[in-house]
Amino acid sequence: MCARSRYSRIVGRFLILAGIVLVILGFVVIGADRIGIHLGRLPGDIRVEGRRGGFYFPIVTCILISVLLSVISWFFSKR
């Protein structure tokens, strides 16, 4: 097998896996919204609005996602 074929096979598998993960995350976000957890609009997220525009930074949402990904990573590294 040539190196180019191996590379394209690895990249193809990665893209398929990334697509599956994005679909699953989409369902998680939709499901969370239906049960009342509005990701991106949690208490503690920073929102500043002025006359000409606004600034929004979802700090609590970022922390929540970071903790969740850390727990998942820890779980899979304990094998």
Gaussian input, Z-matrix of N, CA and C with variables (Angstrom, degrees):
# hf/3-21g

backbone

0 1
 N
 C     1     B1
 C     2     B2     1     A1
 N     3     B3     2     A2     1     D1
 C     4     B4     3     A3     2     D2
 C     5     B5     4     A4     3     D3
 N     6     B6     5     A5     4     D4
 C     7     B7     6     A6     5     D5
 C     8     B8     7     A7     6     D6
 N     9     B9     8     A8     7     D7
 C    10    B10     9     A9     8     D8
 C    11    B11    10    A10     9     D9
 N    12    B12    11    A11    10    D10
 C    13    B13    12    A12    11    D11
 C    14    B14    13    A13    12    D12
 N    15    B15    14    A14    13    D13
 C    16    B16    15    A15    14    D14
 C    17    B17    16    A16    15    D15
 N    18    B18    17    A17    16    D16
 C    19    B19    18    A18    17    D17
 C    20    B20    19    A19    18    D18
 N    21    B21    20    A20    19    D19
 C    22    B22    21    A21    20    D20
 C    23    B23    22    A22    21    D21
 N    24    B24    23    A23    22    D22
 C    25    B25    24    A24    23    D23
 C    26    B26    25    A25    24    D24
 N    27    B27    26    A26    25    D25
 C    28    B28    27    A27    26    D26
 C    29    B29    28    A28    27    D27
 N    30    B30    29    A29    28    D28
 C    31    B31    30    A30    29    D29
 C    32    B32    31    A31    30    D30
 N    33    B33    32    A32    31    D31
 C    34    B34    33    A33    32    D32
 C    35    B35    34    A34    33    D33
 N    36    B36    35    A35    34    D34
 C    37    B37    36    A36    35    D35
 C    38    B38    37    A37    36    D36
 N    39    B39    38    A38    37    D37
 C    40    B40    39    A39    38    D38
 C    41    B41    40    A40    39    D39
 N    42    B42    41    A41    40    D40
 C    43    B43    42    A42    41    D41
 C    44    B44    43    A43    42    D42
 N    45    B45    44    A44    43    D43
 C    46    B46    45    A45    44    D44
 C    47    B47    46    A46    45    D45
 N    48    B48    47    A47    46    D46
 C    49    B49    48    A48    47    D47
 C    50    B50    49    A49    48    D48
 N    51    B51    50    A50    49    D49
 C    52    B52    51    A51    50    D50
 C    53    B53    52    A52    51    D51
 N    54    B54    53    A53    52    D52
 C    55    B55    54    A54    53    D53
 C    56    B56    55    A55    54    D54
 N    57    B57    56    A56    55    D55
 C    58    B58    57    A57    56    D56
 C    59    B59    58    A58    57    D57
 N    60    B60    59    A59    58    D58
 C    61    B61    60    A60    59    D59
 C    62    B62    61    A61    60    D60
 N    63    B63    62    A62    61    D61
 C    64    B64    63    A63    62    D62
 C    65    B65    64    A64    63    D63
 N    66    B66    65    A65    64    D64
 C    67    B67    66    A66    65    D65
 C    68    B68    67    A67    66    D66
 N    69    B69    68    A68    67    D67
 C    70    B70    69    A69    68    D68
 C    71    B71    70    A70    69    D69
 N    72    B72    71    A71    70    D70
 C    73    B73    72    A72    71    D71
 C    74    B74    73    A73    72    D72
 N    75    B75    74    A74    73    D73
 C    76    B76    75    A75    74    D74
 C    77    B77    76    A76    75    D75
 N    78    B78    77    A77    76    D76
 C    79    B79    78    A78    77    D77
 C    80    B80    79    A79    78    D78
 N    81    B81    80    A80    79    D79
 C    82    B82    81    A81    80    D80
 C    83    B83    82    A82    81    D81
 N    84    B84    83    A83    82    D82
 C    85    B85    84    A84    83    D83
 C    86    B86    85    A85    84    D84
 N    87    B87    86    A86    85    D85
 C    88    B88    87    A87    86    D86
 C    89    B89    88    A88    87    D87
 N    90    B90    89    A89    88    D88
 C    91    B91    90    A90    89    D89
 C    92    B92    91    A91    90    D90
 N    93    B93    92    A92    91    D91
 C    94    B94    93    A93    92    D92
 C    95    B95    94    A94    93    D93
 N    96    B96    95    A95    94    D94
 C    97    B97    96    A96    95    D95
 C    98    B98    97    A97    96    D96
 N    99    B99    98    A98    97    D97
 C   100   B100    99    A99    98    D98
 C   101   B101   100   A100    99    D99
 N   102   B102   101   A101   100   D100
 C   103   B103   102   A102   101   D101
 C   104   B104   103   A103   102   D102
 N   105   B105   104   A104   103   D103
 C   106   B106   105   A105   104   D104
 C   107   B107   106   A106   105   D105
 N   108   B108   107   A107   106   D106
 C   109   B109   108   A108   107   D107
 C   110   B110   109   A109   108   D108
 N   111   B111   110   A110   109   D109
 C   112   B112   111   A111   110   D110
 C   113   B113   112   A112   111   D111
 N   114   B114   113   A113   112   D112
 C   115   B115   114   A114   113   D113
 C   116   B116   115   A115   114   D114
 N   117   B117   116   A116   115   D115
 C   118   B118   117   A117   116   D116
 C   119   B119   118   A118   117   D117
 N   120   B120   119   A119   118   D118
 C   121   B121   120   A120   119   D119
 C   122   B122   121   A121   120   D120
 N   123   B123   122   A122   121   D121
 C   124   B124   123   A123   122   D122
 C   125   B125   124   A124   123   D123
 N   126   B126   125   A125   124   D124
 C   127   B127   126   A126   125   D125
 C   128   B128   127   A127   126   D126
 N   129   B129   128   A128   127   D127
 C   130   B130   129   A129   128   D128
 C   131   B131   130   A130   129   D129
 N   132   B132   131   A131   130   D130
 C   133   B133   132   A132   131   D131
 C   134   B134   133   A133   132   D132
 N   135   B135   134   A134   133   D133
 C   136   B136   135   A135   134   D134
 C   137   B137   136   A136   135   D135
 N   138   B138   137   A137   136   D136
 C   139   B139   138   A138   137   D137
 C   140   B140   139   A139   138   D138
 N   141   B141   140   A140   139   D139
 C   142   B142   141   A141   140   D140
 C   143   B143   142   A142   141   D141
 N   144   B144   143   A143   142   D142
 C   145   B145   144   A144   143   D143
 C   146   B146   145   A145   144   D144
 N   147   B147   146   A146   145   D145
 C   148   B148   147   A147   146   D146
 C   149   B149   148   A148   147   D147
 N   150   B150   149   A149   148   D148
 C   151   B151   150   A150   149   D149
 C   152   B152   151   A151   150   D150
 N   153   B153   152   A152   151   D151
 C   154   B154   153   A153   152   D152
 C   155   B155   154   A154   153   D153
 N   156   B156   155   A155   154   D154
 C   157   B157   156   A156   155   D155
 C   158   B158   157   A157   156   D156
 N   159   B159   158   A158   157   D157
 C   160   B160   159   A159   158   D158
 C   161   B161   160   A160   159   D159
 N   162   B162   161   A161   160   D160
 C   163   B163   162   A162   161   D161
 C   164   B164   163   A163   162   D162
 N   165   B165   164   A164   163   D163
 C   166   B166   165   A165   164   D164
 C   167   B167   166   A166   165   D165
 N   168   B168   167   A167   166   D166
 C   169   B169   168   A168   167   D167
 C   170   B170   169   A169   168   D168
 N   171   B171   170   A170   169   D169
 C   172   B172   171   A171   170   D170
 C   173   B173   172   A172   171   D171
 N   174   B174   173   A173   172   D172
 C   175   B175   174   A174   173   D173
 C   176   B176   175   A175   174   D174
 N   177   B177   176   A176   175   D175
 C   178   B178   177   A177   176   D176
 C   179   B179   178   A178   177   D177
 N   180   B180   179   A179   178   D178
 C   181   B181   180   A180   179   D179
 C   182   B182   181   A181   180   D180
 N   183   B183   182   A182   181   D181
 C   184   B184   183   A183   182   D182
 C   185   B185   184   A184   183   D183
 N   186   B186   185   A185   184   D184
 C   187   B187   186   A186   185   D185
 C   188   B188   187   A187   186   D186
 N   189   B189   188   A188   187   D187
 C   190   B190   189   A189   188   D188
 C   191   B191   190   A190   189   D189
 N   192   B192   191   A191   190   D190
 C   193   B193   192   A192   191   D191
 C   194   B194   193   A193   192   D192
 N   195   B195   194   A194   193   D193
 C   196   B196   195   A195   194   D194
 C   197   B197   196   A196   195   D195
 N   198   B198   197   A197   196   D196
 C   199   B199   198   A198   197   D197
 C   200   B200   199   A199   198   D198
 N   201   B201   200   A200   199   D199
 C   202   B202   201   A201   200   D200
 C   203   B203   202   A202   201   D201
 N   204   B204   203   A203   202   D202
 C   205   B205   204   A204   203   D203
 C   206   B206   205   A205   204   D204
 N   207   B207   206   A206   205   D205
 C   208   B208   207   A207   206   D206
 C   209   B209   208   A208   207   D207
 N   210   B210   209   A209   208   D208
 C   211   B211   210   A210   209   D209
 C   212   B212   211   A211   210   D210
 N   213   B213   212   A212   211   D211
 C   214   B214   213   A213   212   D212
 C   215   B215   214   A214   213   D213
 N   216   B216   215   A215   214   D214
 C   217   B217   216   A216   215   D215
 C   218   B218   217   A217   216   D216
 N   219   B219   218   A218   217   D217
 C   220   B220   219   A219   218   D218
 C   221   B221   220   A220   219   D219
 N   222   B222   221   A221   220   D220
 C   223   B223   222   A222   221   D221
 C   224   B224   223   A223   222   D222
 N   225   B225   224   A224   223   D223
 C   226   B226   225   A225   224   D224
 C   227   B227   226   A226   225   D225
 N   228   B228   227   A227   226   D226
 C   229   B229   228   A228   227   D227
 C   230   B230   229   A229   228   D228
 N   231   B231   230   A230   229   D229
 C   232   B232   231   A231   230   D230
 C   233   B233   232   A232   231   D231
 N   234   B234   233   A233   232   D232
 C   235   B235   234   A234   233   D233
 C   236   B236   235   A235   234   D234

   B1=1.4479
   B2=1.5286
   B3=1.3070
   B4=1.4570
   B5=1.5347
   B6=1.3163
   B7=1.4598
   B8=1.5260
   B9=1.3308
   B10=1.4594
   B11=1.5231
   B12=1.3082
   B13=1.4539
   B14=1.5257
   B15=1.3169
   B16=1.4689
   B17=1.5224
   B18=1.3344
   B19=1.4617
   B20=1.5249
   B21=1.3333
   B22=1.4603
   B23=1.5242
   B24=1.3096
   B25=1.4595
   B26=1.5333
   B27=1.3301
   B28=1.4685
   B29=1.5260
   B30=1.3354
   B31=1.4644
   B32=1.5286
   B33=1.3264
   B34=1.4591
   B35=1.5123
   B36=1.3194
   B37=1.4659
   B38=1.5156
   B39=1.3348
   B40=1.4603
   B41=1.5266
   B42=1.3242
   B43=1.4582
   B44=1.5275
   B45=1.3169
   B46=1.4633
   B47=1.5281
   B48=1.3304
   B49=1.4626
   B50=1.5242
   B51=1.3362
   B52=1.4653
   B53=1.5234
   B54=1.3304
   B55=1.4566
   B56=1.5128
   B57=1.3293
   B58=1.4708
   B59=1.5239
   B60=1.3253
   B61=1.4629
   B62=1.5310
   B63=1.3318
   B64=1.4638
   B65=1.5285
   B66=1.3221
   B67=1.4651
   B68=1.5262
   B69=1.3290
   B70=1.4674
   B71=1.5266
   B72=1.3346
   B73=1.4636
   B74=1.5291
   B75=1.3177
   B76=1.4590
   B77=1.5163
   B78=1.3417
   B79=1.4649
   B80=1.5227
   B81=1.3276
   B82=1.4667
   B83=1.5228
   B84=1.3248
   B85=1.4688
   B86=1.5312
   B87=1.3259
   B88=1.4624
   B89=1.5293
   B90=1.3255
   B91=1.4569
   B92=1.5208
   B93=1.3391
   B94=1.4661
   B95=1.5188
   B96=1.3117
   B97=1.4647
   B98=1.5231
   B99=1.3125
   B100=1.4756
   B101=1.5253
   B102=1.3514
   B103=1.4661
   B104=1.5240
   B105=1.3437
   B106=1.4553
   B107=1.5104
   B108=1.3227
   B109=1.4715
   B110=1.5170
   B111=1.3087
   B112=1.4587
   B113=1.5298
   B114=1.3311
   B115=1.4591
   B116=1.5239
   B117=1.3161
   B118=1.4497
   B119=1.5115
   B120=1.3349
   B121=1.4609
   B122=1.5222
   B123=1.3165
   B124=1.4581
   B125=1.5264
   B126=1.3361
   B127=1.4665
   B128=1.5333
   B129=1.2990
   B130=1.4588
   B131=1.5134
   B132=1.3175
   B133=1.4535
   B134=1.5244
   B135=1.3191
   B136=1.4652
   B137=1.5244
   B138=1.3321
   B139=1.4603
   B140=1.5247
   B141=1.3266
   B142=1.4614
   B143=1.5243
   B144=1.3238
   B145=1.4581
   B146=1.5152
   B147=1.3203
   B148=1.4556
   B149=1.5132
   B150=1.3274
   B151=1.4628
   B152=1.5280
   B153=1.3226
   B154=1.4658
   B155=1.5189
   B156=1.2688
   B157=1.4577
   B158=1.5044
   B159=1.2949
   B160=1.4533
   B161=1.5164
   B162=1.3064
   B163=1.4545
   B164=1.5177
   B165=1.3231
   B166=1.4530
   B167=1.5101
   B168=1.3311
   B169=1.4541
   B170=1.5251
   B171=1.3358
   B172=1.4729
   B173=1.5311
   B174=1.3094
   B175=1.4684
   B176=1.5283
   B177=1.3179
   B178=1.4617
   B179=1.5262
   B180=1.3139
   B181=1.4562
   B182=1.5245
   B183=1.3372
   B184=1.4689
   B185=1.5267
   B186=1.3202
   B187=1.4618
   B188=1.5280
   B189=1.3220
   B190=1.4634
   B191=1.5319
   B192=1.3091
   B193=1.4654
   B194=1.5224
   B195=1.3309
   B196=1.4610
   B197=1.5259
   B198=1.3231
   B199=1.4713
   B200=1.5324
   B201=1.3110
   B202=1.4602
   B203=1.5345
   B204=1.3219
   B205=1.4640
   B206=1.5285
   B207=1.3255
   B208=1.4658
   B209=1.5241
   B210=1.3252
   B211=1.4664
   B212=1.5219
   B213=1.3203
   B214=1.4646
   B215=1.5248
   B216=1.3259
   B217=1.4675
   B218=1.5257
   B219=1.3137
   B220=1.4597
   B221=1.5293
   B222=1.3259
   B223=1.4510
   B224=1.5280
   B225=1.3217
   B226=1.4609
   B227=1.5245
   B228=1.3274
   B229=1.4726
   B230=1.5321
   B231=1.3321
   B232=1.4597
   B233=1.5278
   B234=1.3274
   B235=1.4582
   B236=1.4521
   A1=108.09
   A2=117.08
   A3=119.38
   A4=109.51
   A5=115.24
   A6=121.10
   A7=111.63
   A8=115.85
   A9=119.53
   A10=111.22
   A11=116.88
   A12=121.42
   A13=110.57
   A14=116.12
   A15=120.43
   A16=110.51
   A17=116.25
   A18=121.28
   A19=110.20
   A20=117.77
   A21=120.05
   A22=110.96
   A23=118.41
   A24=121.20
   A25=110.39
   A26=117.41
   A27=121.45
   A28=110.38
   A29=116.70
   A30=120.63
   A31=110.15
   A32=117.36
   A33=120.84
   A34=112.29
   A35=116.68
   A36=120.08
   A37=111.70
   A38=116.08
   A39=119.97
   A40=110.71
   A41=117.37
   A42=120.50
   A43=111.73
   A44=117.40
   A45=120.50
   A46=109.86
   A47=117.23
   A48=121.11
   A49=111.06
   A50=117.13
   A51=120.50
   A52=110.54
   A53=117.93
   A54=121.30
   A55=112.09
   A56=116.16
   A57=120.42
   A58=110.48
   A59=116.55
   A60=120.65
   A61=110.48
   A62=117.90
   A63=120.58
   A64=111.85
   A65=117.43
   A66=120.26
   A67=110.10
   A68=116.90
   A69=120.77
   A70=110.39
   A71=117.49
   A72=120.24
   A73=111.39
   A74=116.89
   A75=120.46
   A76=112.01
   A77=115.86
   A78=119.23
   A79=111.43
   A80=117.96
   A81=121.12
   A82=110.48
   A83=117.00
   A84=120.33
   A85=110.62
   A86=117.22
   A87=120.44
   A88=110.54
   A89=116.87
   A90=120.82
   A91=112.30
   A92=116.28
   A93=119.77
   A94=110.72
   A95=116.94
   A96=120.16
   A97=111.18
   A98=116.65
   A99=120.25
   A100=112.74
   A101=117.50
   A102=118.58
   A103=112.49
   A104=116.89
   A105=119.84
   A106=115.77
   A107=118.23
   A108=120.89
   A109=106.87
   A110=116.36
   A111=121.54
   A112=109.34
   A113=116.26
   A114=120.34
   A115=109.31
   A116=115.74
   A117=120.59
   A118=113.02
   A119=116.73
   A120=121.01
   A121=110.52
   A122=116.65
   A123=121.01
   A124=110.16
   A125=117.27
   A126=119.57
   A127=109.50
   A128=116.76
   A129=121.56
   A130=112.86
   A131=117.93
   A132=120.43
   A133=108.17
   A134=116.04
   A135=121.08
   A136=110.10
   A137=115.64
   A138=120.76
   A139=108.38
   A140=115.66
   A141=121.88
   A142=106.69
   A143=116.61
   A144=120.77
   A145=109.59
   A146=114.93
   A147=121.52
   A148=110.38
   A149=115.96
   A150=120.21
   A151=112.01
   A152=116.98
   A153=120.64
   A154=114.13
   A155=118.52
   A156=120.19
   A157=110.87
   A158=114.17
   A159=117.41
   A160=111.63
   A161=114.48
   A162=122.77
   A163=107.22
   A164=115.56
   A165=120.37
   A166=108.92
   A167=117.04
   A168=121.09
   A169=108.15
   A170=117.63
   A171=120.89
   A172=112.11
   A173=117.64
   A174=122.79
   A175=111.82
   A176=118.17
   A177=120.62
   A178=110.38
   A179=117.01
   A180=120.45
   A181=110.30
   A182=117.43
   A183=121.35
   A184=111.29
   A185=116.99
   A186=120.70
   A187=110.12
   A188=117.36
   A189=121.63
   A190=111.08
   A191=117.63
   A192=121.34
   A193=110.59
   A194=117.73
   A195=121.43
   A196=111.67
   A197=116.42
   A198=120.39
   A199=110.28
   A200=116.49
   A201=120.68
   A202=111.13
   A203=117.49
   A204=120.45
   A205=111.83
   A206=117.65
   A207=121.11
   A208=111.03
   A209=117.09
   A210=120.58
   A211=110.56
   A212=117.14
   A213=120.04
   A214=111.01
   A215=116.36
   A216=120.59
   A217=110.95
   A218=117.21
   A219=121.23
   A220=110.71
   A221=115.74
   A222=121.22
   A223=111.08
   A224=117.63
   A225=120.47
   A226=112.67
   A227=118.18
   A228=120.02
   A229=112.01
   A230=118.41
   A231=121.95
   A232=113.25
   A233=118.90
   A234=120.95
   A235=111.12
   D1=132.49
   D2=-178.71
   D3=-79.97
   D4=162.51
   D5=-175.25
   D6=-65.47
   D7=-35.11
   D8=-179.03
   D9=-66.09
   D10=-40.89
   D11=179.50
   D12=-65.59
   D13=-40.93
   D14=178.69
   D15=-64.82
   D16=-42.46
   D17=179.66
   D18=-61.92
   D19=-46.85
   D20=-178.01
   D21=-66.46
   D22=-32.39
   D23=176.96
   D24=-67.16
   D25=-42.51
   D26=179.22
   D27=-65.12
   D28=-45.53
   D29=179.85
   D30=-64.17
   D31=-41.07
   D32=178.35
   D33=-60.93
   D34=-44.94
   D35=178.32
   D36=-63.81
   D37=-39.79
   D38=178.66
   D39=-62.88
   D40=-43.43
   D41=-179.67
   D42=-65.65
   D43=-38.38
   D44=176.76
   D45=-64.05
   D46=-45.55
   D47=178.70
   D48=-62.52
   D49=-42.68
   D50=178.82
   D51=-62.13
   D52=-39.00
   D53=177.88
   D54=-64.22
   D55=-42.61
   D56=178.59
   D57=-63.23
   D58=-42.63
   D59=179.02
   D60=-62.87
   D61=-41.55
   D62=179.11
   D63=-65.00
   D64=-38.16
   D65=177.25
   D66=-64.36
   D67=-43.80
   D68=178.67
   D69=-62.60
   D70=-43.08
   D71=178.28
   D72=-63.50
   D73=-36.24
   D74=176.01
   D75=-61.08
   D76=-43.97
   D77=177.38
   D78=-65.26
   D79=-36.06
   D80=178.24
   D81=-64.39
   D82=-43.90
   D83=-179.81
   D84=-65.25
   D85=-43.01
   D86=178.12
   D87=-63.65
   D88=-43.68
   D89=178.96
   D90=-64.15
   D91=-40.78
   D92=178.77
   D93=-64.06
   D94=-38.64
   D95=179.31
   D96=-65.86
   D97=-36.28
   D98=-179.67
   D99=-69.94
   D100=-29.23
   D101=179.62
   D102=-93.79
   D103=3.52
   D104=173.21
   D105=103.97
   D106=4.98
   D107=176.67
   D108=-99.76
   D109=103.98
   D110=-176.34
   D111=-94.54
   D112=90.89
   D113=179.70
   D114=-61.44
   D115=132.92
   D116=-177.15
   D117=95.59
   D118=-11.74
   D119=179.00
   D120=-132.75
   D121=37.55
   D122=-178.99
   D123=-82.90
   D124=156.50
   D125=174.98
   D126=-61.15
   D127=132.71
   D128=-178.72
   D129=104.87
   D130=-14.59
   D131=174.33
   D132=-68.76
   D133=140.48
   D134=-173.56
   D135=-88.12
   D136=127.50
   D137=176.48
   D138=-137.52
   D139=122.00
   D140=176.96
   D141=-125.35
   D142=122.79
   D143=-179.59
   D144=-121.52
   D145=136.92
   D146=177.52
   D147=-123.90
   D148=-169.66
   D149=-179.49
   D150=-70.57
   D151=-35.18
   D152=-174.95
   D153=-99.82
   D154=-1.07
   D155=-178.63
   D156=162.10
   D157=-164.60
   D158=-178.26
   D159=-153.98
   D160=172.10
   D161=178.37
   D162=-133.14
   D163=133.89
   D164=-179.68
   D165=-136.43
   D166=126.39
   D167=176.78
   D168=-133.80
   D169=114.30
   D170=-177.18
   D171=-82.26
   D172=71.43
   D173=-174.18
   D174=-63.62
   D175=-43.40
   D176=-179.10
   D177=-68.11
   D178=-38.52
   D179=176.79
   D180=-62.93
   D181=-42.00
   D182=178.03
   D183=-62.39
   D184=-42.23
   D185=179.08
   D186=-65.08
   D187=-43.07
   D188=179.22
   D189=-61.47
   D190=-45.44
   D191=178.66
   D192=-65.12
   D193=-39.34
   D194=178.67
   D195=-62.80
   D196=-44.01
   D197=178.57
   D198=-64.24
   D199=-43.21
   D200=179.59
   D201=-62.11
   D202=-45.55
   D203=178.58
   D204=-66.47
   D205=-34.38
   D206=177.12
   D207=-65.60
   D208=-41.80
   D209=178.49
   D210=-65.68
   D211=-42.76
   D212=177.54
   D213=-62.77
   D214=-43.62
   D215=178.39
   D216=-62.64
   D217=-42.08
   D218=179.15
   D219=-63.43
   D220=-40.72
   D221=-179.80
   D222=-62.17
   D223=-44.37
   D224=-178.11
   D225=-77.17
   D226=-20.56
   D227=179.11
   D228=-83.91
   D229=-9.59
   D230=-178.03
   D231=-87.31
   D232=7.62
   D233=-178.90
   D234=-66.43

